[in-house]
């Protein structure tokens, strides 16, 4: 249908853009909840079974909410939002929060939406830290995506897991895969790294201790 009246056409365009904005905002919000749960779950050591499975259960549930939440189902989003923010699932656990800190510098320097930035940062973070500690990434592959390691090389399983994660966030939720899709071309990685370590110190992180070399690798991986 062609719309000839310019006023009506402008109104339709604004409504369409508003709907797109709401979808992206919903998707970014759902991802941020999921990501906060991951910070509770991902740690280098196991804790008591109740804490371990409670953290993982809410982590996986947040991913399910992300799949359905963009349809504006407020009840599950509110429940998972509460658990993602009240710290219950982090009780007795060594929380990480390094991927959050890495994204904060992107938002500070380039003004991007936090959840959309995490969609780019977290897979890049996984790629880099899995070379140091692959324990949780292999669990994520099996428990979230049903990827069986069997006799396959670990690197192959990890890459498949990260690809599935990016395909879901990008294909289903419409979130960016890399810095370019986030609207950042020619990112000033030196500035990002300097700002990050000025805030967090020379070495930080719970699951894997991150120095400047590793955080630079993570920001570079965000370009892929």
HELIX and SHEET records of a PDB file:
HELIX    1   1 UNK A    6  UNK A   41  1                                  36    
HELIX    2   2 UNK A   49  UNK A   69  1                                  21    
HELIX    3   3 UNK A   74  UNK A   85  1                                  12    
HELIX    4   4 UNK A   88  UNK A   90  5                                   3    
HELIX    5   5 UNK A   98  UNK A  110  1                                  13    
HELIX    6   6 UNK A  114  UNK A  129  1                                  16    
HELIX    7   7 UNK A  135  UNK A  145  1                                  11    
HELIX    8   8 UNK A  154  UNK A  167  1                                  14    
HELIX    9   9 UNK A  168  UNK A  172  3                                   5    
HELIX   10  10 UNK A  189  UNK A  200  1                                  12    
HELIX   11  11 UNK A  212  UNK A  221  1                                  10    
END                                                                             
